[in-house]
Amino acid sequence: MNIFSNKVIRHGASDCADHIITDVINGSCIVHYKNGGVYQYTNVSRKALINLILNDNISLGRWINDVLLYNNSKCAQFGTFDQVYAA
């Protein structure tokens, strides 16, 4: 398995997210939320992305809160998020 190619992650039941597309090389991901919104996040921790890919017991919602939204996370401090699609 090549963890550096883009991966669609669907494991870990979540009330908020349907799936996440990871891009380890660029340190970014695209989150497809269950409400239809799609957001791209940049400056995401590559270690966190690899952990999400390799550990299929991680809840997508908890990962989003801890890695993308938590105010002390690398993504929240230095990254961006852009809406790609709105339902």
Disulfide bonds with the S-S distance in Angstrom:
none
